[in-house]
Amino acid sequence: MVAIFGIFYFLLFLPMQKQKKQTAQMLQNLKKGDIVVTSGGLVGMIVDIGNDDTIVIKVKPDNVKLQLARSAVASLQNPDSASS
């Protein structure tokens, strides 16, 4: 029983904790000019970061500005891949 718990810990829980830490670090390091993908699938560039855990992104093609919770950011997109 202990061996099964150990296997589950190393195969499931440890990678989930590592993923959580990486996501939290990515959210803390967001800055103006970063291109992000939200959990809803919107792709935009950060134009402002609020003190209350909100960000403002600009989405193309009409340069609409949207205010989102910082936690809505799913990933940071590489600027080189966004322009192609």
Sequence and secondary structure as in RCSB ss.txt:
>XXXX:A:sequence
MVAIFGIFYFLLFLPMQKQKKQTAQMLQNLKKGDIVVTSGGLVGMIVDIGNDDTIVIKVKPDNVKLQLARSAVAS
LQNPDSASS
>XXXX:A:secstr
 HHHHHHHIIIIIHHHHHHHHHHHHHHHT  TT EEEETTS EEEEEEE TTSEEEEEETTTTEEEEEEGGGEEE
EE HHHH  
